[in-house]
């Protein structure tokens, strides 16, 4: 009796928080690889920047324009005209491996959450409640960001 009650509460809580878990996992992957910020010739889509702003600062705001860095001799790297190393070249092997490890962990969390949503909406007698919790878990964060 107690274990089935706990299992049911687990399912209901999981359905309510699953949309946020999926959101933070996906935007976290974007941030692992710095795809939410402009660098070099890369400029992310405005929506991607806004979603990352939600992840980091809990606001859905337009990104601020960053002034272009001034290029002057005082800030030039030592050694003359040698270009600064690309950020990817500066990363250690362990950092690179850690990024991919955490990406795999995030993908596992996405898969687990999707399986949990499937289980929570199909393996319960109270399907209406399950779908309502999933819908509320999707809409409540959106409403909070808009207000």
Contact map, one row per residue, 1 for C-alpha under 8 A:
111110000000000000000000000000000000000000000000000000000000000000000000000000000000000000000000000000000000000000000000000000000000000000000000000
111111000000000000000000000000000000000000000000000000000000000000000000000000000000000000000000000000000000000000000000000000000000000000000000000
111111100000000000000000000000000000000000000000000000000000000000000000000000000000000000000000000000000000000000000000000000000000000000000000000
111111110000000000000000000000000000000000000000000000000000000000000000000000000000000000000000000000000000000000000000000000000000000000000000000
111111111000000000000000000000000000000000000000000000000000000000000000000000000000000000000000000000000000000000000000000000000000000000000000000
011111111100000000000000000000000000000000000000000000000000000000000000000000000000000000000000000000000000000000000000000000000000000000000000000
001111111110000000000000000000000000000000000000000000000000000000000000000000000000000000000000000000000000000000000000000000000000000000000000000
000111111111000000000000000000000000000000000000000000000000000000000000000000000000000000000000000000000000000000000000000000000000000000000000000
000011111111100000000000000000000000000000000000000000000000000000000000000000000000000000000000000000000000000000000000000000000000000000000000000
000001111111110000000000000000000000000000000000000000000000000000000000000000000000000000000000000000000000000000000000000000000000000000000000000
000000111111111000000000000000000000000000000000000000000000000000000000000000000000000000000000000000000000000000010001000000000000000000000000000
000000011111111100000000000000000000000000000000000000000000000000000000000000000000000000000000000000000000000000000001000000000100100000000000000
000000001111111110000000000000000000000000000000000000000000000000000000000000000000000000000000000000000000000000000000000000000000000000000000000
000000000111111111000000000000000000000000000000000000000000000000000000000000000000000000000000000000000000000000011001000000000000000000000000000
000000000011111111100000000000000000000000000000000000000000000000000000000000000000000000000000000000000000000000011001000000000100110010000000000
000000000001111111100000000000000000000000000000000000000000000000000000000000000000000000000000000000000000000000000000000000000000111111000000000
000000000000111111111000000000000000000000000000000000000000000000000000000000000000000000000000000000000000000000000000000000000000010010000000000
000000000000011111111100000000000000000000000000000000000000000000000000000000000000000000000000000000000000000010001000000000000000010010000000000
000000000000001111111110000000000000000000000000000000000000000000000000000000000000000000000000000000000000000000000000000000000000010011000000000
000000000000000011111111000000000000000000000000000000000000000000000000000000000000000000000000000000000000000000000000000000000000000011001000000
000000000000000011111111100000000000000000000000000000000000000000000000000000000000000000000000000000000000010010000000000000000000000000000000000
000000000000000001111111110000000000000000000000000000000000000000000000000000000000000000000000000000000000110010000000000000000000000000000000000
000000000000000000111111111000000000000000000000000000000000000000000000000000000000000000000000000000000000000000000000000000000000000000000000000
000000000000000000011111111100000000000000000000000000100000000000000000000000000000000000000000000000000000000000000000000000000000000000000000000
000000000000000000001111111110000000000000000000000000000000000000000000000000000000000000000000000000000110110000000000000000000000000000000000000
000000000000000000000111111111000000000000000000000000000000000000000000000000000000000000000000000000000100000000000000000000000000000000000000000
000000000000000000000011111111100000000000000000001100100000000000000000000000000000000000000000000000000000000000000000000000000000000000000000000
000000000000000000000001111111110000000000000000000000100000000000000000000000000000000000000000000000000100000000000000000000000000000000000000000
000000000000000000000000111111111000000000000000000000000000000000000000000000000000000000000000000000100100000000000000000000000000000000000000000
000000000000000000000000011111111111000000000000000100000000000000000000000000000000000000000000000000000000000000000000000000000000000000000000000
000000000000000000000000001111111111000000000000000100000000000000000000000000000000000000000000000000000000000000000000000000000000000000000000000
000000000000000000000000000111111110000000000000000000000000000000000000000000000000000000000000001000100000000000000000000000000000000000000000000
000000000000000000000000000011111110000000000000000000000000000000000000000000000000000000000000001000000000000000000000000000000000000000000000000
000000000000000000000000000001111111100000000000000000000000000000000000000000000000000000000000000000000000000000000000000000000000000000000000000
000000000000000000000000000001111111110000010000000000000000000000000000000000000000000000000000000000000000000000000000000000000000000000000000000
000000000000000000000000000001100111110000010001100100000000000000000000000000000000000000000000000000000000000000000000000000000000000000000000000
000000000000000000000000000000000111111000110000100000000000000000000000000000000000000000000000000000000000000000000000000000000000000000000000000
000000000000000000000000000000000011111111110000000000000000000000000000000000000000000000000000000000000000000000000000000000000000000000000000000
000000000000000000000000000000000000111111100000000000000000000000000000000000000000000000000000000000000000000000000000000000000000000000000000000
000000000000000000000000000000000000011111000000000000000000000000000000000000000000000000000000000000000000000000000000000000000000000000000000000
000000000000000000000000000000000000011111100000000000000000000000000000000000000000000000000000000000000000000000000000000000000000000000000000000
000000000000000000000000000000000000011111110000000000000000000000000000000000000000000000000000000000000000000000000000000000000000000000000000000
000000000000000000000000000000000000111011111000000000000000000000000000000000000000000000000000000000000000000000000000000000000000000000000000000
000000000000000000000000000000000011110001111101100000000000000000000000000000000000000000000000000000000000000000000000000000000000000000000000000
000000000000000000000000000000000000000000111111100000000000000000000000000000000000000000000000000000000000000000000000000000000000000000000000000
000000000000000000000000000000000000000000011111110000000000011000000000000000000000000000000000000000000000000000000000000000000000000000000000000
000000000000000000000000000000000000000000001111111000000000000000000000000000000000000000000000000000000000000000000000000000000000000000000000000
000000000000000000000000000000000001000000011111111100000000000000000000000000000000000000000000000000000000000000000000000000000000000000000000000
000000000000000000000000000000000001100000011111111110000000011000000000000000000000000000000000000000000000000000000000000000000000000000000000000
000000000000000000000000000000000000000000000111111111000011111000000000000000000000000000000000000000000000000000000000000000000000000000000000000
000000000000000000000000001000000000000000000011111111100001000000000000000000000000000000000000000000000000000000000000000000000000000000000000000
000000000000000000000000001001100001000000000001111111110000000000000000000000000000000000000000000000000000000000000000000000000000000000000000000
000000000000000000000000000000000000000000000000111111111111101000000000000000000000000000000000000000000000000000000000000000000000000000000000000
000000000000000000000000000000000000000000000000011111111111100000000000000000000000000000000000000000000000000000000000000000000000000000000000000
000000000000000000000001001100000000000000000000001111111100000000000000000000000000000000000000000000000000000000000000000000000000000000000000000
000000000000000000000000000000000000000000000000000111111100000000000000000000000000000000000000000000000000000000000000000000000000000000000000000
000000000000000000000000000000000000000000000000000011111110000000000000000000000000000000000000000000000000000000000000000000000000000000000000000
000000000000000000000000000000000000000000000000000011111111000000000000000000000000000000000000000000000000000000000000000000000000000000000000100
000000000000000000000000000000000000000000000000010011001111100000000000000000000000000000000000000000000000000000000000000000000000000000000000100
000000000000000000000000000000000000000000000000011011000111110000000000000000000000000000000000000000000000000000000000000000000000000000000000110
000000000000000000000000000000000000000000000000010011000011111000000000000000000000000000000000000000000000000000000000000000000000000000000000000
000000000000000000000000000000000000000000000100110000000001111100000000000000000000000000000000000000000000000000000000000000000000000000000000000
000000000000000000000000000000000000000000000100110010000000111110000000000000000000000000000000000000000000000000000000000000000000000000000000000
000000000000000000000000000000000000000000000000000000000000011111000000000000000000000000000000000000000000000000000000000000000000000000000000000
000000000000000000000000000000000000000000000000000000000000001111100000000000000000000000000000000000000000000000000000000000000000000000000000000
000000000000000000000000000000000000000000000000000000000000000111110000000000000000000000000000000000000000000000000000000000000000000000000000000
000000000000000000000000000000000000000000000000000000000000000011111000000000000000000000000000000000000000000000000000000000000000000000000000000
000000000000000000000000000000000000000000000000000000000000000001111100000000000000000000000000000000000000000000000000000000000000000000000000000
000000000000000000000000000000000000000000000000000000000000000000111110000000000000000000000000000000000000000000000000000000000000000000000000000
000000000000000000000000000000000000000000000000000000000000000000011111000000000000000000000000000000000000000000000000000000000000000000000000000
000000000000000000000000000000000000000000000000000000000000000000001111101100000000000000000000000000000000000000000000000000000000000000000000000
000000000000000000000000000000000000000000000000000000000000000000000111111100000000000000000000000000000000000000000000000000000000000000000000000
000000000000000000000000000000000000000000000000000000000000000000000011111100000000000000000000000000000000000000000000000000000000000000000000000
000000000000000000000000000000000000000000000000000000000000000000000001111100000000000000000000000000000000000000000000000000000000000000000000000
000000000000000000000000000000000000000000000000000000000000000000000011111110000000000000000000000000000000000000000000000000000000000000000000000
000000000000000000000000000000000000000000000000000000000000000000000011111111011000000000000000000000000000000000000000000000000000000000000000000
000000000000000000000000000000000000000000000000000000000000000000000000001111111111000000000000000000000000000000000000000000000000000000000000000
000000000000000000000000000000000000000000000000000000000000000000000000000111110100000000000000000000000000000000000000000000000000000000000000000
000000000000000000000000000000000000000000000000000000000000000000000000000011111100000000000000000000000000000000000000000000000000000000000000000
000000000000000000000000000000000000000000000000000000000000000000000000000111111100000000000000000000000000000000000000000000000000000000000000000
000000000000000000000000000000000000000000000000000000000000000000000000000110111110000000000000000000000000000000000000000000000000000000000000000
000000000000000000000000000000000000000000000000000000000000000000000000000011111111000000000000000000000000000000000000000000000000000000000000000
000000000000000000000000000000000000000000000000000000000000000000000000000010001111100000000000000000000000000000000000000000000000000000000000000
000000000000000000000000000000000000000000000000000000000000000000000000000010000111110000000000000000000000000000000000000000000000000000000000000
000000000000000000000000000000000000000000000000000000000000000000000000000000000011111011000000000000000000000000000000000000000000000000000000000
000000000000000000000000000000000000000000000000000000000000000000000000000000000001111111000000000000000000000000000000000000000000000000000000000
000000000000000000000000000000000000000000000000000000000000000000000000000000000000111111100000000000000000000000000000000000000000000000000000000
000000000000000000000000000000000000000000000000000000000000000000000000000000000000011111100000000000000000000000000000000000000000000000000000000
000000000000000000000000000000000000000000000000000000000000000000000000000000000000111111110000000000000000000000000000000000000000000000000000000
000000000000000000000000000000000000000000000000000000000000000000000000000000000000111111110000000000000000000000000000000000000000000000000000000
000000000000000000000000000000000000000000000000000000000000000000000000000000000000001111111011000000000000000000000000000000000000000000000000000
000000000000000000000000000000000000000000000000000000000000000000000000000000000000000011111111000000000000000000000000000000000000000000000000000
000000000000000000000000000000000000000000000000000000000000000000000000000000000000000000111111100000000000000000000000000000000000000000000000000
000000000000000000000000000000000000000000000000000000000000000000000000000000000000000000011111110000000000000000000000000000000000000000000000000
000000000000000000000000000000000000000000000000000000000000000000000000000000000000000000111111111000000000000000000000000000000000000000000000000
000000000000000000000000000000000000000000000000000000000000000000000000000000000000000000111111111100000000000000000000000000000000000000000000000
000000000000000000000000000000000000000000000000000000000000000000000000000000000000000000001111111110000000000000000000000000000000000000000000000
000000000000000000000000000000000000000000000000000000000000000000000000000000000000000000000111111111000000000000000000000000000000000000000000000
000000000000000000000000000000011000000000000000000000000000000000000000000000000000000000000011111111100000000000000000000000000000000000000000000
000000000000000000000000000000000000000000000000000000000000000000000000000000000000000000000001111111110000000000000000000000000000000000000000000
000000000000000000000000000000000000000000000000000000000000000000000000000000000000000000000000111111111000000000000000000000000000000000000000000
000000000000000000000000000000000000000000000000000000000000000000000000000000000000000000000000011111111100000000000000000000000000000000000000000
000000000000000000000000000010010000000000000000000000000000000000000000000000000000000000000000001111111110000000000000000000000000000000000000000
000000000000000000000000000000000000000000000000000000000000000000000000000000000000000000000000000111111111000000000000000000000000000000000000000
000000000000000000000000000000000000000000000000000000000000000000000000000000000000000000000000000011111111100000000000000000000000000000000000000
000000000000000000000000110110000000000000000000000000000000000000000000000000000000000000000000000001111111110000000000000000000000000000000000000
000000000000000000000000100000000000000000000000000000000000000000000000000000000000000000000000000000111111111000000000000000000000000000000000000
000000000000000000000000000000000000000000000000000000000000000000000000000000000000000000000000000000011111111100000000000000000000000000000000000
000000000000000000000100100000000000000000000000000000000000000000000000000000000000000000000000000000001111111110000000000000000000000000000000000
000000000000000000001100100000000000000000000000000000000000000000000000000000000000000000000000000000000111111111000000000000000000000000000000000
000000000000000000000000000000000000000000000000000000000000000000000000000000000000000000000000000000000011111111100000000000000000000000000000000
000000000000000000000000000000000000000000000000000000000000000000000000000000000000000000000000000000000001111111110000000000000000000000000000000
000000000000000001001100000000000000000000000000000000000000000000000000000000000000000000000000000000000000111111111000000000000000000000000000000
000000000000000000000000000000000000000000000000000000000000000000000000000000000000000000000000000000000000011111111100000000000000000000000000000
000000000000000000000000000000000000000000000000000000000000000000000000000000000000000000000000000000000000001111111110000000000000000000000000000
000000000010011000000000000000000000000000000000000000000000000000000000000000000000000000000000000000000000000111111111000000000000000000000000000
000000000000011001000000000000000000000000000000000000000000000000000000000000000000000000000000000000000000000011111111100000000000000000000000000
000000000000000000000000000000000000000000000000000000000000000000000000000000000000000000000000000000000000000001111111111000000000000000000000000
000000000000000000000000000000000000000000000000000000000000000000000000000000000000000000000000000000000000000000111111111100000000000000000000000
000000000011011000000000000000000000000000000000000000000000000000000000000000000000000000000000000000000000000000011111111100000100000000000000000
000000000000000000000000000000000000000000000000000000000000000000000000000000000000000000000000000000000000000000001111111100100110000000000000000
000000000000000000000000000000000000000000000000000000000000000000000000000000000000000000000000000000000000000000000111111100100000000000000000000
000000000000000000000000000000000000000000000000000000000000000000000000000000000000000000000000000000000000000000000111111110000000000000000000000
000000000000000000000000000000000000000000000000000000000000000000000000000000000000000000000000000000000000000000000011111111100100000000000000000
000000000000000000000000000000000000000000000000000000000000000000000000000000000000000000000000000000000000000000000000001111100000000000000000000
000000000000000000000000000000000000000000000000000000000000000000000000000000000000000000000000000000000000000000000000000111111100000000000000000
000000000000000000000000000000000000000000000000000000000000000000000000000000000000000000000000000000000000000000000000110111111110000000000000000
000000000000000000000000000000000000000000000000000000000000000000000000000000000000000000000000000000000000000000000000000001111111000000000000000
000000000000000000000000000000000000000000000000000000000000000000000000000000000000000000000000000000000000000000000000000001111111100000000000000
000000000001001000000000000000000000000000000000000000000000000000000000000000000000000000000000000000000000000000000001100101111111110000000000000
000000000000000000000000000000000000000000000000000000000000000000000000000000000000000000000000000000000000000000000000100000111111111000000000000
000000000000000000000000000000000000000000000000000000000000000000000000000000000000000000000000000000000000000000000000000000011111111100000000000
000000000001001100000000000000000000000000000000000000000000000000000000000000000000000000000000000000000000000000000000000000001111111110000000000
000000000000001111100000000000000000000000000000000000000000000000000000000000000000000000000000000000000000000000000000000000000111111111000000000
000000000000000100000000000000000000000000000000000000000000000000000000000000000000000000000000000000000000000000000000000000000011111111100000000
000000000000000100000000000000000000000000000000000000000000000000000000000000000000000000000000000000000000000000000000000000000001111111110000000
000000000000001111110000000000000000000000000000000000000000000000000000000000000000000000000000000000000000000000000000000000000000111111111000000
000000000000000100110000000000000000000000000000000000000000000000000000000000000000000000000000000000000000000000000000000000000000011111111100000
000000000000000000000000000000000000000000000000000000000000000000000000000000000000000000000000000000000000000000000000000000000000001111111110000
000000000000000000000000000000000000000000000000000000000000000000000000000000000000000000000000000000000000000000000000000000000000000111111111000
000000000000000000010000000000000000000000000000000000000000000000000000000000000000000000000000000000000000000000000000000000000000000011111111100
000000000000000000000000000000000000000000000000000000000000000000000000000000000000000000000000000000000000000000000000000000000000000001111111110
000000000000000000000000000000000000000000000000000000000000000000000000000000000000000000000000000000000000000000000000000000000000000000111111111
000000000000000000000000000000000000000000000000000000000000000000000000000000000000000000000000000000000000000000000000000000000000000000011111111
000000000000000000000000000000000000000000000000000000000111000000000000000000000000000000000000000000000000000000000000000000000000000000001111111
000000000000000000000000000000000000000000000000000000000001000000000000000000000000000000000000000000000000000000000000000000000000000000000111111
000000000000000000000000000000000000000000000000000000000000000000000000000000000000000000000000000000000000000000000000000000000000000000000011111
